[in-house]
Amino acid sequence: MEERLSTIYLRNGQNALQYIMSLSEKYRQIATAAIFECLRLGYPLNNMEITGKAREMQRMKNANV
């Protein structure tokens, strides 16, 4: 997974692995899933889109528990 993240670049030029590693450990898993979901949906990879998708995914997860 790390090597795949290192080949994905955000709109600001930072690679996805650097972005994930800059986050608190408790947010890394959901942010990683959000990046792949944004890619799947064709959303631009910027902090706002990734954060928004991560929050949406977290809400869905909490609603299903």
Phi, psi and omega in degrees: 000319181300318181291330176289318178296327182289347179261358180258131181244138176280169183297334180275004178093349179283140177279158188298325180295317177298318180299311181298317182291340179280349181272160173298146183305325184290344180258352187297318183294313181291325178292322177298314178298322180294322178298312180294325177291319176299318177298315181299320182275352180081018179284151175293144181269089173227167185303319182297314180294316181295314180296316179299316180293321179297318178296318179298316179295321179294318177299317179297318179298315181293327180289331182271353182276000000 
